[in-house]
Every structure is written in structure tokens, then in C-alpha cells.
């Protein structure tokens, strides 16, 4: 071993690994969040169609087929409002 290799090895052991490793993990986490966000943005129209289908079916069962109780009415309308808020908030 020459002096350069000893200096490099010593420098690696002198680094504050308690700060570097968590920083690297946080950067990997940010990359994962960015990738997930782009995937969700790509599939948003598909998710919107699925949500509309299931909410439409729930309203059909409650009001046309006359199924369900008071709790199912409230839950269906609450779900409709939440979905409208989530999907409507993307275009504001």
C-alpha cells in the first residue's frame, strides 16, 4: 500500500457515516416518491373512471334498487364528495 491508498482508506473511516447513510436513504425515498407520483399521474384518468363506475353503482343500488340503510346513504354521499374534492382539486 502506498500513501494515497492509506489516505483514502483513512478518509473513508473518518466520514460521519451517521449522517451520510440517512441522507442517502432519504434521497432514495424521494426518488421513490417521485416515481410513484409520476405513475399515479399517468393512471389518474383510469382511476377516475373506476371511481365514477363504483360511485354510480352505489347510487344506483341505493336510489333505483332501494337497497341500503341510512348509514349507506350517508357513506355513499360522503364518498362522492371526497372523490369530487380529490379529482376536482387536481384541475384547479
N, CA, C and O atoms as a GROMACS GRO file, in nm:
protein
  368
    1UNK      N    1   0.084  -0.119   0.000
    1UNK     CA    2   0.000   0.000   0.000
    1UNK      C    3   0.088   0.124   0.000
    1UNK      O    4   0.188   0.131   0.070
    2UNK      N    5   0.047   0.218  -0.079
    2UNK     CA    6   0.122   0.343  -0.077
    2UNK      C    7   0.047   0.447   0.006
    2UNK      O    8  -0.056   0.416   0.066
    3UNK      N    9   0.097   0.565   0.008
    3UNK     CA   10   0.043   0.670   0.094
    3UNK      C   11  -0.097   0.712   0.048
    3UNK      O   12  -0.183   0.743   0.130
    4UNK      N   13  -0.120   0.714  -0.084
    4UNK     CA   14  -0.251   0.756  -0.134
    4UNK      C   15  -0.361   0.659  -0.090
    4UNK      O   16  -0.469   0.703  -0.050
    5UNK      N   17  -0.335   0.532  -0.097
    5UNK     CA   18  -0.436   0.435  -0.056
    5UNK      C   19  -0.463   0.445   0.094
    5UNK      O   20  -0.578   0.432   0.136
    6UNK      N   21  -0.360   0.467   0.174
    6UNK     CA   22  -0.381   0.483   0.318
    6UNK      C   23  -0.462   0.608   0.347
    6UNK      O   24  -0.547   0.606   0.436
    7UNK      N   25  -0.439   0.713   0.274
    7UNK     CA   26  -0.515   0.837   0.295
    7UNK      C   27  -0.661   0.820   0.256
    7UNK      O   28  -0.750   0.872   0.322
    8UNK      N   29  -0.684   0.747   0.146
    8UNK     CA   30  -0.821   0.724   0.102
    8UNK      C   31  -0.895   0.636   0.202
    8UNK      O   32  -1.010   0.664   0.237
    9UNK      N   33  -0.831   0.532   0.248
    9UNK     CA   34  -0.894   0.443   0.346
    9UNK      C   35  -0.919   0.517   0.476
    9UNK      O   36  -1.026   0.503   0.536
   10UNK      N   37  -0.824   0.593   0.520
   10UNK     CA   38  -0.842   0.671   0.643
   10UNK      C   39  -0.953   0.774   0.628
   10UNK      O   40  -1.028   0.799   0.723
   11UNK      N   41  -0.963   0.834   0.510
   11UNK     CA   42  -1.068   0.932   0.485
   11UNK      C   43  -1.206   0.869   0.488
   11UNK      O   44  -1.301   0.930   0.538
   12UNK      N   45  -1.218   0.748   0.435
   12UNK     CA   46  -1.347   0.680   0.438
   12UNK      C   47  -1.391   0.649   0.580
   12UNK      O   48  -1.509   0.658   0.613
   13UNK      N   49  -1.296   0.612   0.665
   13UNK     CA   50  -1.331   0.581   0.803
   13UNK      C   51  -1.357   0.708   0.884
   13UNK      O   52  -1.423   0.701   0.988
   14UNK      N   53  -1.307   0.820   0.839
   14UNK     CA   54  -1.327   0.945   0.912
   14UNK      C   55  -1.459   1.014   0.876
   14UNK      O   56  -1.500   1.106   0.946
   15UNK      N   57  -1.525   0.970   0.769
   15UNK     CA   58  -1.650   1.033   0.730
   15UNK      C   59  -1.758   1.008   0.835
   15UNK      O   60  -1.760   0.902   0.898
   16UNK      N   61  -1.846   1.103   0.853
   16UNK     CA   62  -1.955   1.084   0.952
   16UNK      C   63  -2.067   0.998   0.893
   16UNK      O   64  -2.166   1.050   0.841
   17UNK      N   65  -2.052   0.866   0.901
   17UNK     CA   66  -2.146   0.774   0.840
   17UNK      C   67  -2.285   0.786   0.901
   17UNK      O   68  -2.385   0.750   0.838
   18UNK      N   69  -2.291   0.835   1.023
   18UNK     CA   70  -2.423   0.851   1.086
   18UNK      C   71  -2.505   0.958   1.016
   18UNK      O   72  -2.627   0.962   1.033
   19UNK      N   73  -2.442   1.043   0.938
   19UNK     CA   74  -2.515   1.146   0.862
   19UNK      C   75  -2.528   1.111   0.715
   19UNK      O   76  -2.628   1.144   0.651
   20UNK      N   77  -2.428   1.045   0.660
   20UNK     CA   78  -2.427   1.015   0.517
   20UNK      C   79  -2.528   0.906   0.483
   20UNK      O   80  -2.599   0.918   0.383
   21UNK      N   81  -2.535   0.801   0.562
   21UNK     CA   82  -2.625   0.690   0.531
   21UNK      C   83  -2.772   0.734   0.539
   21UNK      O   84  -2.847   0.704   0.447
   22UNK      N   85  -2.816   0.804   0.644
   22UNK     CA   86  -2.955   0.851   0.643
   22UNK      C   87  -2.984   0.948   0.528
   22UNK      O   88  -3.094   0.948   0.474
   23UNK      N   89  -2.887   1.030   0.492
   23UNK     CA   90  -2.907   1.122   0.380
   23UNK      C   91  -2.925   1.044   0.250
   23UNK      O   92  -3.009   1.080   0.167
   24UNK      N   93  -2.847   0.939   0.231
   24UNK     CA   94  -2.862   0.856   0.111
   24UNK      C   95  -2.998   0.787   0.109
   24UNK      O   96  -3.063   0.779   0.005
   25UNK      N   97  -3.041   0.736   0.225
   25UNK     CA   98  -3.173   0.672   0.232
   25UNK      C   99  -3.284   0.773   0.203
   25UNK      O  100  -3.383   0.739   0.138
   26UNK      N  101  -3.270   0.897   0.251
   26UNK     CA  102  -3.374   0.996   0.224
   26UNK      C  103  -3.378   1.032   0.077
   26UNK      O  104  -3.486   1.055   0.023
   27UNK      N  105  -3.263   1.037   0.011
   27UNK     CA  106  -3.263   1.064  -0.133
   27UNK      C  107  -3.327   0.949  -0.211
   27UNK      O  108  -3.398   0.973  -0.309
   28UNK      N  109  -3.302   0.825  -0.167
   28UNK     CA  110  -3.368   0.712  -0.232
   28UNK      C  111  -3.518   0.718  -0.209
   28UNK      O  112  -3.596   0.683  -0.298
   29UNK      N  113  -3.560   0.762  -0.091
   29UNK     CA  114  -3.703   0.775  -0.063
   29UNK      C  115  -3.767   0.882  -0.149
   29UNK      O  116  -3.878   0.864  -0.198
   30UNK      N  117  -3.697   0.994  -0.168
   30UNK     CA  118  -3.750   1.099  -0.254
   30UNK      C  119  -3.761   1.051  -0.398
   30UNK      O  120  -3.856   1.087  -0.468
   31UNK      N  121  -3.666   0.972  -0.442
   31UNK     CA  122  -3.673   0.917  -0.577
   31UNK      C  123  -3.792   0.822  -0.590
   31UNK      O  124  -3.860   0.822  -0.693
   32UNK      N  125  -3.818   0.744  -0.488
   32UNK     CA  126  -3.933   0.654  -0.491
   32UNK      C  127  -4.065   0.729  -0.492
   32UNK      O  128  -4.158   0.691  -0.562
   33UNK      N  129  -4.072   0.837  -0.414
   33UNK     CA  130  -4.194   0.918  -0.412
   33UNK      C  131  -4.215   0.984  -0.549
   33UNK      O  132  -4.328   0.991  -0.597
   34UNK      N  133  -4.109   1.031  -0.610
   34UNK     CA  134  -4.120   1.093  -0.741
   34UNK      C  135  -4.166   0.991  -0.845
   34UNK      O  136  -4.251   1.023  -0.929
   35UNK      N  137  -4.112   0.871  -0.841
   35UNK     CA  138  -4.155   0.768  -0.936
   35UNK      C  139  -4.300   0.729  -0.912
   35UNK      O  140  -4.375   0.710  -1.008
   36UNK      N  141  -4.341   0.716  -0.786
   36UNK     CA  142  -4.480   0.682  -0.757
   36UNK      C  143  -4.574   0.792  -0.801
   36UNK      O  144  -4.683   0.765  -0.852
   37UNK      N  145  -4.533   0.916  -0.782
   37UNK     CA  146  -4.618   1.028  -0.823
   37UNK      C  147  -4.637   1.030  -0.973
   37UNK      O  148  -4.748   1.054  -1.021
   38UNK      N  149  -4.532   1.007  -1.048
   38UNK     CA  150  -4.546   1.007  -1.194
   38UNK      C  151  -4.633   0.891  -1.240
   38UNK      O  152  -4.708   0.905  -1.337
   39UNK      N  153  -4.625   0.777  -1.173
   39UNK     CA  154  -4.710   0.663  -1.209
   39UNK      C  155  -4.856   0.694  -1.178
   39UNK      O  156  -4.944   0.662  -1.258
   40UNK      N  157  -4.882   0.756  -1.064
   40UNK     CA  158  -5.019   0.790  -1.027
   40UNK      C  159  -5.075   0.895  -1.124
   40UNK      O  160  -5.191   0.886  -1.164
   41UNK      N  161  -4.994   0.993  -1.160
   41UNK     CA  162  -5.040   1.094  -1.255
   41UNK      C  163  -5.069   1.032  -1.391
   41UNK      O  164  -5.159   1.078  -1.462
   42UNK      N  165  -4.995   0.930  -1.428
   42UNK     CA  166  -5.019   0.863  -1.555
   42UNK      C  167  -5.153   0.789  -1.553
   42UNK      O  168  -5.225   0.790  -1.653
   43UNK      N  169  -5.186   0.726  -1.442
   43UNK     CA  170  -5.306   0.645  -1.433
   43UNK      C  171  -5.427   0.719  -1.376
   43UNK      O  172  -5.530   0.656  -1.350
   44UNK      N  173  -5.418   0.849  -1.355
   44UNK     CA  174  -5.528   0.925  -1.296
   44UNK      C  175  -5.658   0.913  -1.376
   44UNK      O  176  -5.763   0.893  -1.314
   45UNK      N  177  -5.658   0.923  -1.509
   45UNK     CA  178  -5.785   0.906  -1.581
   45UNK      C  179  -5.848   0.767  -1.559
   45UNK      O  180  -5.970   0.755  -1.550
   46UNK      N  181  -5.765   0.665  -1.552
   46UNK     CA  182  -5.814   0.530  -1.527
   46UNK      C  183  -5.876   0.521  -1.388
   46UNK      O  184  -5.983   0.461  -1.371
   47UNK      N  185  -5.810   0.580  -1.287
   47UNK     CA  186  -5.864   0.580  -1.151
   47UNK      C  187  -5.995   0.658  -1.145
   47UNK      O  188  -6.087   0.620  -1.072
   48UNK      N  189  -6.005   0.766  -1.221
   48UNK     CA  190  -6.127   0.846  -1.224
   48UNK      C  191  -6.243   0.765  -1.280
   48UNK      O  192  -6.354   0.769  -1.227
   49UNK      N  193  -6.218   0.691  -1.387
   49UNK     CA  194  -6.324   0.608  -1.445
   49UNK      C  195  -6.370   0.498  -1.349
   49UNK      O  196  -6.490   0.471  -1.338
   50UNK      N  197  -6.276   0.437  -1.280
   50UNK     CA  198  -6.312   0.332  -1.183
   50UNK      C  199  -6.393   0.392  -1.068
   50UNK      O  200  -6.493   0.334  -1.026
   51UNK      N  201  -6.351   0.509  -1.019
   51UNK     CA  202  -6.425   0.574  -0.910
   51UNK      C  203  -6.566   0.611  -0.954
   51UNK      O  204  -6.661   0.591  -0.880
   52UNK      N  205  -6.579   0.665  -1.076
   52UNK     CA  206  -6.712   0.700  -1.126
   52UNK      C  207  -6.800   0.577  -1.142
   52UNK      O  208  -6.919   0.582  -1.111
   53UNK      N  209  -6.743   0.469  -1.189
   53UNK     CA  210  -6.820   0.345  -1.204
   53UNK      C  211  -6.873   0.296  -1.069
   53UNK      O  212  -6.992   0.268  -1.056
   54UNK      N  213  -6.786   0.286  -0.970
   54UNK     CA  214  -6.829   0.232  -0.840
   54UNK      C  215  -6.922   0.328  -0.767
   54UNK      O  216  -7.016   0.283  -0.701
   55UNK      N  217  -6.899   0.458  -0.777
   55UNK     CA  218  -6.991   0.551  -0.713
   55UNK      C  219  -7.127   0.551  -0.783
   55UNK      O  220  -7.231   0.560  -0.718
   56UNK      N  221  -7.124   0.540  -0.915
   56UNK     CA  222  -7.251   0.530  -0.988
   56UNK      C  223  -7.328   0.405  -0.950
   56UNK      O  224  -7.449   0.408  -0.933
   57UNK      N  225  -7.257   0.295  -0.936
   57UNK     CA  226  -7.322   0.170  -0.895
   57UNK      C  227  -7.380   0.183  -0.754
   57UNK      O  228  -7.490   0.134  -0.728
   58UNK      N  229  -7.307   0.247  -0.664
   58UNK     CA  230  -7.357   0.265  -0.528
   58UNK      C  231  -7.484   0.350  -0.528
   58UNK      O  232  -7.580   0.317  -0.458
   59UNK      N  233  -7.486   0.458  -0.604
   59UNK     CA  234  -7.606   0.542  -0.611
   59UNK      C  235  -7.721   0.466  -0.678
   59UNK      O  236  -7.837   0.481  -0.637
   60UNK      N  237  -7.691   0.387  -0.778
   60UNK     CA  238  -7.793   0.305  -0.844
   60UNK      C  239  -7.856   0.207  -0.745
   60UNK      O  240  -7.979   0.194  -0.740
   61UNK      N  241  -7.774   0.139  -0.668
   61UNK     CA  242  -7.826   0.042  -0.572
   61UNK      C  243  -7.910   0.110  -0.464
   61UNK      O  244  -8.009   0.053  -0.418
   62UNK      N  245  -7.871   0.229  -0.423
   62UNK     CA  246  -7.942   0.297  -0.316
   62UNK      C  247  -8.074   0.357  -0.365
   62UNK      O  248  -8.177   0.341  -0.300
   63UNK      N  249  -8.070   0.426  -0.479
   63UNK     CA  250  -8.188   0.502  -0.520
   63UNK      C  251  -8.277   0.431  -0.621
   63UNK      O  252  -8.397   0.456  -0.622
   64UNK      N  253  -8.224   0.345  -0.706
   64UNK     CA  254  -8.307   0.275  -0.804
   64UNK      C  255  -8.353   0.141  -0.748
   64UNK      O  256  -8.472   0.109  -0.755
   65UNK      N  257  -8.262   0.065  -0.694
   65UNK     CA  258  -8.296  -0.066  -0.638
   65UNK      C  259  -8.352  -0.057  -0.496
   65UNK      O  260  -8.402  -0.156  -0.442
   66UNK      N  261  -8.344   0.061  -0.435
   66UNK     CA  262  -8.394   0.086  -0.299
   66UNK      C  263  -8.330  -0.008  -0.197
   66UNK      O  264  -8.398  -0.061  -0.109
   67UNK      N  265  -8.198  -0.027  -0.209
   67UNK     CA  266  -8.125  -0.108  -0.113
   67UNK      C  267  -8.046  -0.016  -0.022
   67UNK      O  268  -8.017   0.098  -0.059
   68UNK      N  269  -8.012  -0.063   0.094
   68UNK     CA  270  -7.928   0.013   0.185
   68UNK      C  271  -8.008   0.079   0.296
   68UNK      O  272  -8.131   0.086   0.292
   69UNK      N  273  -7.934   0.126   0.394
   69UNK     CA  274  -7.995   0.193   0.509
   69UNK      C  275  -7.942   0.336   0.517
   69UNK      O  276  -7.876   0.385   0.425
   70UNK      N  277  -7.972   0.401   0.626
   70UNK     CA  278  -7.932   0.541   0.643
   70UNK      C  279  -7.780   0.556   0.638
   70UNK      O  280  -7.728   0.650   0.578
   71UNK      N  281  -7.709   0.463   0.700
   71UNK     CA  282  -7.562   0.470   0.702
   71UNK      C  283  -7.504   0.456   0.561
   71UNK      O  284  -7.407   0.524   0.528
   72UNK      N  285  -7.562   0.370   0.478
   72UNK     CA  286  -7.511   0.354   0.342
   72UNK      C  287  -7.539   0.479   0.258
   72UNK      O  288  -7.459   0.513   0.170
   73UNK      N  289  -7.649   0.547   0.283
   73UNK     CA  290  -7.678   0.673   0.213
   73UNK      C  291  -7.573   0.778   0.248
   73UNK      O  292  -7.517   0.844   0.160
   74UNK      N  293  -7.547   0.792   0.377
   74UNK     CA  294  -7.451   0.893   0.423
   74UNK      C  295  -7.311   0.859   0.372
   74UNK      O  296  -7.239   0.947   0.326
   75UNK      N  297  -7.273   0.733   0.381
   75UNK     CA  298  -7.140   0.692   0.338
   75UNK      C  299  -7.121   0.710   0.187
   75UNK      O  300  -7.013   0.749   0.142
   76UNK      N  301  -7.225   0.680   0.110
   76UNK     CA  302  -7.215   0.697  -0.035
   76UNK      C  303  -7.199   0.844  -0.071
   76UNK      O  304  -7.115   0.878  -0.155
   77UNK      N  305  -7.278   0.930  -0.010
   77UNK     CA  306  -7.265   1.072  -0.041
   77UNK      C  307  -7.133   1.130   0.010
   77UNK      O  308  -7.073   1.215  -0.055
   78UNK      N  309  -7.088   1.084   0.125
   78UNK     CA  310  -6.958   1.128   0.176
   78UNK      C  311  -6.846   1.084   0.082
   78UNK      O  312  -6.755   1.162   0.055
   79UNK      N  313  -6.852   0.962   0.033
   79UNK     CA  314  -6.752   0.912  -0.062
   79UNK      C  315  -6.757   0.991  -0.193
   79UNK      O  316  -6.653   1.019  -0.253
   80UNK      N  317  -6.876   1.025  -0.238
   80UNK     CA  318  -6.891   1.104  -0.360
   80UNK      C  319  -6.828   1.242  -0.344
   80UNK      O  320  -6.759   1.291  -0.433
   81UNK      N  321  -6.853   1.305  -0.229
   81UNK     CA  322  -6.795   1.438  -0.204
   81UNK      C  323  -6.642   1.432  -0.194
   81UNK      O  324  -6.573   1.521  -0.245
   82UNK      N  325  -6.591   1.330  -0.128
   82UNK     CA  326  -6.444   1.316  -0.117
   82UNK      C  327  -6.382   1.293  -0.254
   82UNK      O  328  -6.280   1.354  -0.287
   83UNK      N  329  -6.443   1.206  -0.335
   83UNK     CA  330  -6.391   1.181  -0.470
   83UNK      C  331  -6.398   1.305  -0.556
   83UNK      O  332  -6.304   1.335  -0.631
   84UNK      N  333  -6.508   1.380  -0.545
   84UNK     CA  334  -6.520   1.504  -0.622
   84UNK      C  335  -6.414   1.606  -0.578
   84UNK      O  336  -6.358   1.678  -0.660
   85UNK      N  337  -6.388   1.610  -0.448
   85UNK     CA  338  -6.285   1.701  -0.398
   85UNK      C  339  -6.145   1.663  -0.443
   85UNK      O  340  -6.065   1.749  -0.479
   86UNK      N  341  -6.116   1.534  -0.441
   86UNK     CA  342  -5.983   1.487  -0.481
   86UNK      C  343  -5.960   1.507  -0.631
   86UNK      O  344  -5.859   1.563  -0.672
   87UNK      N  345  -6.056   1.461  -0.712
   87UNK     CA  346  -6.038   1.472  -0.856
   87UNK      C  347  -6.061   1.615  -0.903
   87UNK      O  348  -5.998   1.658  -1.000
   88UNK      N  349  -6.150   1.691  -0.837
   88UNK     CA  350  -6.171   1.830  -0.876
   88UNK      C  351  -6.056   1.919  -0.836
   88UNK      O  352  -6.028   2.018  -0.904
   89UNK      N  353  -5.989   1.886  -0.728
   89UNK     CA  354  -5.877   1.968  -0.681
   89UNK      C  355  -5.756   1.959  -0.773
   89UNK      O  356  -5.668   2.045  -0.766
   90UNK      N  357  -5.750   1.860  -0.857
   90UNK     CA  358  -5.636   1.846  -0.948
   90UNK      C  359  -5.642   1.944  -1.063
   90UNK      O  360  -5.539   1.977  -1.122
   91UNK      N  361  -5.762   1.991  -1.095
   91UNK     CA  362  -5.776   2.078  -1.210
   91UNK      C  363  -5.794   2.224  -1.171
   91UNK      O  364  -5.819   2.309  -1.258
   92UNK      N  365  -5.783   2.256  -1.042
   92UNK     CA  366  -5.793   2.397  -1.000
   92UNK      C  367  -5.663   2.469  -1.009
   92UNK      O  368  -5.656   2.587  -0.978
   0.00000   0.00000   0.00000
